């Protein structure tokens, strides 16, 4: 049972670190064109 709990903790930790890396370090580059004219749906 203890091994199962450790596996769950490591999976949760990996998911949390992956989320933070995706959110803060892999930001998408915004395009320089304006979306107001052609309603491209980027809002």
Beta strands, then each sheet from edge to edge (+ up, - down):
end
